[in-house]
Amino acid sequence: MKRFYIINLFIIFAALLSSCEDLIDINLNDSDPRIVIEADLQDRSTEHRIMVTRTIPFNDSRPNDPVDDAEVRLVAANGAIHSFEYSASANAYVNRTLRLREGSRYSLRVAVGDQIYESTETMPRRVPVDSVGVLRENIFNETFYFATLRFKDPANVANYYKYNIAIDGKPMKFSQAYSDKFNDGLNVVHQIGSADDDVTNTSTMVVRRHSITASVFKYWNDIQTTNPGSAAPANPTSNISNNALGYFSLSTVDEFRFDFSDYD
């Protein structure tokens, strides 16, 4: 894969909003517990985890309220049923033998008591990256570093992308989400950085690039455009039925490592 170097390109710094990988913004005015489902299934592994929890009061010291008696399964387009079993150590429902396929349709079904929560998505096809590099940008006498990925966006196809990053071995976190609304079929460069200002010229960054569906893009775009100063932020738009919070995502994933010292 080719590498290229870009320096002092104009960017819109305000676009860099970051959030935790599994962030769920709960409206503090919600008094009744609601089911939260976090199903982020990828083609990188045959082991998959789905978290099912209930919302908790704002002043509760617990991080969440796990649901350990749900029935969780994924149904493929050919009718094959893949069951997920609860693992206390993982605090999630786990399937270790499921191989997801590009272009295939899957339906998620979660039963909690007599309540059923469902969602159906089709795994997007991978959009290959042509070349990678870094961007060093000086803004108000401060230097910021970004990973850059260049690719050809497929024409006449709606494509959506989500990026997760890990800086210097820290946990993976959500960085940005993009759509091709304004660059369908064009050569595109995505600039990926950290709003925590923790990238230096000696940092390493691992970037996971997810090709996602429109509804999953809507969820993460809601998060990255939410005003963090709001006293009661709106819940991101879920693609799961029956008033559940959270999301059901199927994604093809590619991973890239950037050593910024190589470009300094």
Secondary structure, DSSP 8 states (H G I E B T S, - for coil): -EEEEEES----GGG---EETT-----TT--S--EEEEEEEETT-S-EEEEEEE---TT-SSS-EE--S-EEEEEETTS-EEEEEEETTTTEEEESS----TT-EEEEEEEETTEEEEEEEE--------EEEEEEEEETTEEEEEEEEEEE--TTS--EEEEEEEETT---EEEEEEE-TTTTTSEEEEEE--TT----TT-EEEEEEEEE-HHHHHHHHHHHHS-TT-SS-------SSTT-EEEEEEEEEEEEEEEGGGT-
